[in-house]
Amino acid sequence: MEVRKFTIADASLERSPGQEAEVFVGNLVDERHGGPITIGYGRYGPGQTLAETIAVDDVMIVLEGRLSVSTGSTDVTAGPGEIAYMPKGQAVTIRSHEEGALTAYVTYPHWRPVHA
């Protein structure tokens, strides 16, 4: 794989697997490209909630809006330019605020198999 640059326009966003919330993700690099990580963008509609157990180490960079990540014992809110780290195996609830959110993410290893 060569050095590349991406923008949100490069991402093909689809509803987050197994969720009904207005949460969309788009991988730009994943196992199809031969790298050890997945990178992409996520878009959260206003006031959306996503609850899951993190399957991989997940780094989420907030580009626009705000998100809160709760574990039951910890609650963090991240806004533009801030990073939330969610370790593998952690049960989390991610909530977008009234303005929704745009994020970039990096996971190790890949967060889901891609069947293309």
Summary of the structure (lengths in Angstrom):
residues: 116
radius of gyration: 13.5
end to end distance: 18.1
largest distance: 41.2
contacts: 329
relative contact order: 0.27
helix: 5%
strand: 53%
